[in-house]
């Protein structure tokens, strides 16, 4: 069995092979899950597709794996993603296991099908009747941008701006952030505490208070 470093090197070779086979529109990314989610990308070919590079943070798909801690996740194949600049990607996520069967790395393939979709739309208009519009592809989000999105979601959940929130409102918002992995992001506690106008001590006491409530129900 190859060592973990040897396995990552093998994955790098596979990534280059896949990207070369399918051309510049095919991005292949390797995530090392032993590293912090802020910088899990250890290899990437054709990073211009999503605008990422080695050392960048995990995507939302990787975060879901870290949050679920599923010991036997199924490979996520042939789904749609969207980059911040609007490219539509056909993506597959393959979970790589170590000698103990635990997921230790992720091989992700993201193929830019934006131009193909334009051709598809033109052909469909000529040969078919109108069909119901497809669901909007999920947006690919870097972990460093994910925290801002989660904070906005927490505010929307409470339904009022921070200036009008009472303690219970802030507890609810912060518990949402905790449950959705916001505190996995480096220095997220400082940013969240500042956003909600509370100290870090108060921030973590809100989390502890909510957890204690859950134990007594």
Secondary structure, DSSP 8 states (H G I E B T S, - for coil): ---HHHHHHHHHHHHHHHHHHH-TTEEEEEEETTS-GGG-EEEEESGGGTT--TT---BHHHHHHHHH--TT---EEEEEEE-TT--EEEEEEEEEE-TTS-EEEEEEEEEE-HHHHHHHHHHHHHHS---------EE--BHHHHHHHHHHHHHHHHTS-GGG--HHHHHHHHHHHHHTTGGGSTTHHHHHHHHHT--HHHHHHHHHHHHHHHHH-
